[in-house]
């Protein structure tokens, strides 16, 4: 099986043994992101080229003959807006999830439908700058000629799945991040489409689950990848939904077990049967048909690494903040919803060291994510302060989970036991499980659970650093209005 993780920064193609889940090789190819002053864009055609390059590299490393591949699925960065002409070619670069130019449109859309409650009841989420609906509205207002010429609207993973299979299809998980799809009704919301002047005919169909077989490789895709045209193509899903599958979260696995993902963005999510109703969270669907409420912060590893660069330090050369507070909102922020925010550093003294400032950047980023975790647990009907809930291990994934500084900071500020899975490519592994499901008809979460891809070392809880937590909370509470520029 081949599981593709098409993220903001790169494409990774995991070659996975279908029976055991063994990761045979991972091919990689970089992406280019452009833009300043809130703009973040990428060329979708470059994603396709990167996918072809990564698959070729993965197969070469694994020494697997093309005839051995039976299935492929794509997990992609969520929310990005891809607009296509009638021939399926991009009309402009994609607007990425972390493009904050659409913040005014998000605010206006929220009001136009009657406020946050109306959006929550219909889509499970309230529009913010990240959501695709806000980006489409931005395009209508700023580039009306492009919007009028649009014959197809896709998410990043939809675009790649269509290139693979020739079928315009998405899945409930990624569709639930658009703010025009109703997870409860499993359909696009016609009133919201009218509000957006968006014709349902330009949208992809929605497969029942991300592991649904939508076809086989189209002839052009088979030639580009050097694979047989008999390879099954799954519907695929968004990156967070695929990570949940890779961790064994869902109806056939763990429910209400929280996950923190430390990447370019920070996310916290859990698979649950409850349908959360919280304005600070995104009420996503999971790839297997359960729910995947999620909180997302824009500033995580990339923001902390920027502080390390500014201070001339290695990212692991840190110390506790020692009274310094850093709110590292270098790209605005999504949770809390401060799209035009700038970063803040306070509490400096003559004795402050660069290592303490960097440590405070870690603390500020981790605090923001863990604050969203408490909102998530509450929305799932759980009490974050309940000892039984606090003793439930927090799964820590993403690139940051491989770093000591991140792990130590999350452990200290959460006061929770941590499970750090041994597998490092959980999005790609989740996509591989979806590909295997498309071939075998089995439940992808059950497959990933049997593979053991979510297993790893358990770190026992340490006493929560209440002093640091309260200090950051106090600064955020007092400074939030002044963060707006």
C-alpha positions in Angstrom: 0.0 0.0 0.0 1.0 3.6 -0.5 -0.2 6.3 1.9 0.5 9.9 0.8 0.8 12.7 3.3 0.6 16.0 1.3 1.2 18.6 3.9 1.9 22.3 3.9 5.7 21.9 3.5 6.2 18.6 1.7 4.8 15.4 0.3 5.7 12.1 2.0 4.8 8.7 0.4 4.8 5.8 2.8 5.2 2.3 1.3 3.5 0.0 3.8 3.2 -3.8 4.0 -0.5 -4.4 3.9 -0.6 -7.4 6.2 1.7 -6.1 9.0 1.7 -2.4 8.6 5.5 -2.4 8.5 6.8 0.9 7.1 9.1 -0.2 4.3 10.2 3.2 3.1 9.2 6.9 2.9 9.8 9.0 -0.2 9.9 12.8 0.2 9.6 15.9 -1.9 9.4 19.5 -0.8 6.6 22.1 -1.4 7.0 25.8 -1.9 4.8 28.2 0.0 4.7 31.9 -1.0 3.1 35.0 0.4 3.6 37.8 2.9 1.3 39.9 5.1 -1.1 37.0 5.8 -1.0 35.5 2.3 0.0 31.8 2.1 -0.2 30.1 -1.3 1.1 27.1 -3.2 0.8 25.8 -6.8 -1.4 22.6 -6.8 0.5 21.4 -9.9 3.6 21.3 -7.7 1.8 19.1 -5.2 1.1 16.6 -8.0 4.7 16.7 -9.2 5.9 16.2 -5.5 3.5 13.3 -5.1 5.0 11.6 -8.2 8.5 12.3 -7.0 7.8 11.0 -3.5 6.1 7.8 -4.7 9.0 7.0 -7.0 11.5 7.6 -4.2 9.6 5.5 -1.8 9.3 2.6 -4.2 13.0 2.8 -5.0 14.0 2.8 -1.4 11.7 -0.1 -0.5 12.9 -2.1 -3.6 9.2 -2.9 -4.2 8.2 -3.8 -7.7 5.3 -1.6 -9.0 3.2 -4.8 -9.5 3.2 -5.3 -5.7 1.2 -2.1 -5.1 -2.5 -2.7 -4.8 -3.9 0.5 -3.2 -3.1 4.2 -2.7 -4.8 7.0 -0.7 -4.0 10.7 -0.1 -4.2 12.6 3.2 -3.9 16.3 2.6 -3.6 19.6 4.5 -7.1 20.8 5.4 -9.1 23.8 4.3 -7.0 24.9 1.3 -9.0 26.4 -1.6 -8.2 25.0 -5.1 -10.2 26.5 -8.0 -10.1 24.7 -11.4 -11.1 25.5 -14.9 -13.3 23.2 -17.1 -10.2 21.2 -18.0 -9.3 20.6 -14.4 -6.3 23.0 -14.4 -5.8 25.4 -11.4 -6.9 28.9 -12.2 -4.6 30.4 -9.5 -2.3 29.2 -6.7 -4.2 27.5 -3.8 -5.1 29.6 -0.8 -3.7 27.6 2.1 -5.2 26.9 5.6 -2.9 29.4 7.2 -3.7 32.3 4.8 -5.3 34.8 7.2 -6.5 37.4 4.6 -10.0 36.0 4.7 -10.6 36.9 8.4 -13.0 39.8 7.6 -15.0 37.4 5.3 -15.2 34.9 8.1 -16.6 37.5 10.5 -19.1 38.7 7.9 -20.3 35.2 7.0 -20.8 34.4 10.7 -23.1 37.3 11.0 -24.9 36.7 7.7 -26.2 33.3 8.8 -27.4 34.5 12.2 -24.3 34.1 14.4 -22.1 31.3 15.7 -25.0 29.2 16.9 -26.5 28.8 13.5 -23.1 27.7 12.0 -22.5 25.3 14.8 -25.9 23.6 14.4 -25.4 23.3 10.6 -21.7 22.5 10.1 -20.3 21.9 13.6 -17.9 24.9 13.1 -17.9 28.7 13.1 -16.1 30.3 10.2 -12.6 31.6 10.9 -9.9 32.7 8.4 -8.7 29.1 8.0 -12.0 27.7 6.8 -12.6 27.1 3.0 -15.9 29.0 3.0 -14.1 32.2 4.1 -11.4 31.7 1.5 -14.0 31.3 -1.3 -15.8 34.5 -0.1 -12.4 36.3 -0.2 -11.9 35.1 -3.8 -15.4 36.3 -4.8 -14.7 39.8 -3.4 -11.1 40.2 -4.4 -10.8 38.2 -7.6 -14.4 38.1 -9.0 -13.2 37.1 -12.5 -11.5 34.0 -11.2 -14.5 33.1 -9.1 -16.8 33.5 -12.1 -14.5 31.3 -14.2 -14.3 28.5 -11.6 -15.7 25.1 -12.9 -14.4 23.1 -9.9 -13.7 23.8 -6.3 -11.5 21.3 -4.5 -9.6 20.8 -1.2 -5.9 19.9 -1.6 -6.5 16.2 -1.0 -9.5 16.2 -3.4 -7.3 17.7 -6.2 -4.7 14.9 -5.8 -7.3 12.1 -5.5 -9.0 13.4 -8.7 -5.6 13.4 -10.5 -5.1 9.8 -9.3 -8.5 8.4 -10.2 -10.1 10.8 -12.6 -13.0 11.1 -10.1 -14.1 14.3 -8.4 -14.6 13.0 -4.9 -13.9 14.0 -1.3 -14.7 12.3 2.1 -16.8 13.4 5.1 -13.7 14.2 7.2 -12.1 16.7 4.9 -15.4 18.0 3.6 -16.3 18.9 7.2 -13.5 21.5 7.3 -15.1 23.6 4.5 -17.9 25.2 6.6 -20.4 24.3 3.8 -20.8 20.6 4.6 -23.2 19.4 7.3 -21.7 16.3 9.0 -24.9 15.3 10.7 -26.8 15.3 7.4 -23.8 14.0 5.5 -24.5 16.5 2.7 -23.6 20.0 1.5 -25.8 22.6 3.2 -27.9 24.3 0.4 -28.6 27.5 2.4 -24.9 28.0 3.0 -24.1 27.4 -0.7 -26.7 30.0 -1.6 -25.1 32.4 0.8 -21.7 31.8 -0.8 -23.2 31.9 -4.4 -21.5 28.5 -4.8 -23.0 26.0 -7.2 -23.1 22.5 -5.8 -22.2 21.3 -9.3 -18.6 22.6 -9.0 -18.1 20.5 -5.8 -16.9 16.9 -5.6 -19.2 14.1 -4.5 -18.8 12.9 -0.9 -17.8 9.2 -0.4 -19.3 7.5 2.6 -15.8 7.2 4.3 -12.2 7.9 3.6 -11.6 4.3 3.0 -14.2 4.0 0.3 -12.8 2.7 -3.0 -13.6 5.4 -5.6 -11.9 3.7 -8.6 -8.5 2.7 -9.9 -5.6 4.7 -11.2 -6.5 6.7 -14.3 -4.3 5.9 -17.3 -2.4 9.2 -17.1 -1.8 8.8 -13.4 -0.6 5.2 -13.8 1.9 6.3 -16.4 3.1 9.2 -14.3 3.6 7.0 -11.3 4.9 3.9 -13.1 2.2 1.8 -11.5 -0.5 -0.6 -12.9 -3.8 0.9 -13.7 -5.4 -1.7 -11.5 -4.2 0.0 -8.3 -7.3 0.9 -6.1 -7.7 4.5 -5.2 -9.4 5.4 -1.8 -11.4 8.5 -1.2 -8.6 9.6 1.3 -9.2 12.4 3.8 -7.6 15.4 5.6 -4.3 15.1 7.4 -5.8 15.2 11.0 -8.4 12.6 10.1 -5.7 10.3 8.7 -3.5 10.8 11.8 -6.5 9.6 13.9 -6.8 6.5 11.8 -3.1 5.9 12.1 -3.5 6.1 15.9 -6.3 3.7 16.0 -8.9 6.3 17.0 -12.5 5.8 16.0 -15.5 3.4 16.1 -13.4 0.3 15.9 -10.7 1.6 18.2 -10.2 4.2 20.9 -12.8 6.8 21.6 -12.5 10.0 23.7 -8.7 9.6 23.9 -7.1 13.1 23.3 -4.2 13.7 20.9 -1.9 16.7 20.6 -0.1 17.1 17.3 2.9 19.3 17.2 3.6 20.5 13.6 3.6 23.7 11.7 0.2 24.1 13.4 -0.7 22.7 16.7 -3.8 20.6 16.9 -5.7 18.7 19.6 -8.4 16.2 18.7 -10.3 13.1 19.8 -12.5 10.6 18.1 -15.9 10.5 19.8 -19.5 9.5 19.2 -20.7 12.8 20.8 -21.4 15.7 18.5 -19.6 18.6 20.3 -21.1 22.1 20.1 -18.4 24.6 21.0 -17.5 27.8 19.2 -13.8 27.5 19.9 -13.5 24.1 18.2 -14.0 22.7 14.7 -16.7 20.0 14.8 -15.1 17.8 12.1 -16.2 14.4 11.0 -13.7 11.5 11.2 -12.7 9.4 8.2 -14.5 6.4 9.6 -17.9 8.0 10.3 -17.5 9.0 13.9 -16.8 12.6 15.0 -13.4 14.3 15.3 -13.7 17.6 17.2 -10.5 19.6 16.8 -8.9 22.7 18.1 -6.1 24.2 16.0 -3.4 26.8 16.7 -1.5 28.5 13.9 1.8 28.9 15.8 3.5 25.8 16.9 6.9 24.3 15.9 7.6 26.9 13.1 7.0 29.8 15.5 9.2 28.4 18.2 11.9 27.6 15.7 11.8 31.2 14.6 12.5 32.3 18.2 15.4 29.9 18.3 16.8 31.5 15.1 16.4 35.0 16.4 18.2 34.1 19.6 20.9 32.2 17.8 20.1 29.0 19.7 19.6 25.4 18.8 15.9 24.5 19.2 16.8 22.1 22.1 18.9 24.6 23.9 16.2 25.8 26.3 15.5 26.5 30.0 12.2 27.1 31.8 10.8 30.7 31.2 11.8 32.0 34.6 9.1 34.6 34.7 9.2 35.5 31.0 6.0 35.0 29.0 6.0 34.6 25.2 2.8 34.5 23.2 4.3 33.4 19.9 1.4 34.5 17.6 3.7 35.3 14.7 1.1 34.4 12.1 -1.9 35.7 13.9 -3.8 33.0 15.8 -6.7 30.7 15.3 -7.4 29.4 18.8 -7.9 31.9 20.4 -9.4 33.6 17.3 -6.9 36.5 16.9 -6.2 36.4 13.1 -4.3 39.8 13.1 -2.4 39.3 16.3 1.4 39.7 16.6 3.7 38.0 19.0 4.4 39.3 22.5 7.3 39.0 24.9 7.0 40.2 28.5 8.7 39.8 31.8 12.3 40.5 30.7 14.9 41.4 33.3 18.7 42.0 33.3 19.1 38.4 34.5 16.9 36.9 31.7 18.9 34.5 29.4 18.2 33.7 25.8 17.6 30.1 26.8 14.8 31.2 29.1 13.2 33.3 26.3 13.2 30.3 24.1 11.8 28.1 26.9 9.0 30.7 27.3 8.2 30.4 23.6 7.8 26.7 24.0 5.6 27.3 27.1 3.4 29.9 25.3 2.8 27.6 22.3 2.2 24.6 24.5 -0.2 26.6 26.8 -2.3 27.6 23.8 -2.7 24.0 22.6 -3.4 22.6 26.1 -6.0 25.4 26.7 -7.8 24.1 23.5 -7.5 20.6 25.0 -9.6 21.6 28.0 -12.2 23.0 25.6 -12.1 19.8 23.6 -12.6 17.5 26.6 -15.5 19.6 27.9 -17.2 19.5 24.4 -16.9 15.7 24.5 -18.8 15.7 27.8 -15.8 15.1 30.0 -14.5 17.2 32.9 -10.9 18.2 32.3 -10.3 18.3 36.1 -11.7 14.8 36.8 -8.8 12.7 38.0 -10.0 9.8 35.8 -9.9 12.0 32.8 -6.6 13.6 33.7 -5.1 10.1 34.1 -6.0 9.2 30.5 -2.8 9.4 28.5 -2.4 12.2 26.1 -1.0 11.0 22.8 1.7 13.3 21.5 2.5 13.2 17.8 4.0 15.3 15.0 7.5 16.5 14.4 7.7 18.3 17.7 6.9 15.1 19.6 10.4 13.8 18.6 12.1 16.7 20.5 13.0 16.7 24.1 12.1 20.3 24.7 8.6 19.9 23.3 7.9 16.7 25.2 9.2 18.1 28.5 7.2 21.3 28.1 3.9 19.6 27.3 4.4 17.1 30.1 5.1 19.8 32.6 2.2 22.1 31.6 -0.4 19.4 31.2 0.4 17.2 34.3 -0.7 14.2 32.2 0.9 11.0 31.3 2.1 11.0 27.6 2.1 8.3 25.0 4.7 9.1 22.3 4.0 6.6 19.4 7.0 4.9 17.9 5.7 5.5 14.4 6.6 8.9 13.1 4.6 9.1 9.9 1.1 8.6 11.3 -0.7 10.7 8.6 0.9 8.6 5.9 0.3 5.4 7.8 -3.4 6.4 8.3 -3.6 7.0 4.6 -2.1 3.6 3.9 -4.8 2.0 6.2 -7.4 3.8 4.1 -5.8 2.5 0.9 -5.9 -1.1 2.4 -9.5 -0.6 3.3 -10.3 0.3 -0.3 -8.7 -3.0 -1.4 -10.0 -5.3 1.3 -13.2 -3.7 2.5 -12.1 -3.8 6.1 -12.4 -1.1 8.7 -9.3 1.2 8.4 -9.2 1.9 12.1 -9.3 -1.8 12.9 -6.5 -2.3 10.4 -4.3 0.4 11.9 -5.0 -1.0 15.4 -3.9 -4.4 14.3 -0.8 -2.9 12.8 0.0 -1.2 16.1 1.0 2.0 14.5 -0.3 4.0 17.5 1.8 2.1 20.1 4.7 3.7 21.9 6.5 4.7 25.0 4.4 5.9 28.0 5.8 8.7 30.1 4.3 9.0 33.5 2.7 12.2 34.7 4.6 14.9 36.5 3.1 17.6 38.8 1.6 20.3 36.7 3.4 23.6 36.6 0.5 25.7 37.9 2.6 28.8 38.4 3.7 29.0 34.8 0.2 28.1 33.6 -1.4 30.9 35.7 1.2 33.4 34.6 0.6 32.8 30.9 -3.2 32.8 31.4 -3.0 36.1 33.2 -0.9 37.7 30.4 -3.1 36.4 27.7 -6.2 37.7 29.5 -4.8 41.2 29.9 -3.0 41.4 26.5 -5.4 39.9 24.0 -6.9 43.2 22.9 -3.4 44.8 22.4 -2.2 41.8 20.3 -4.5 43.0 17.5 -2.6 45.1 15.0 
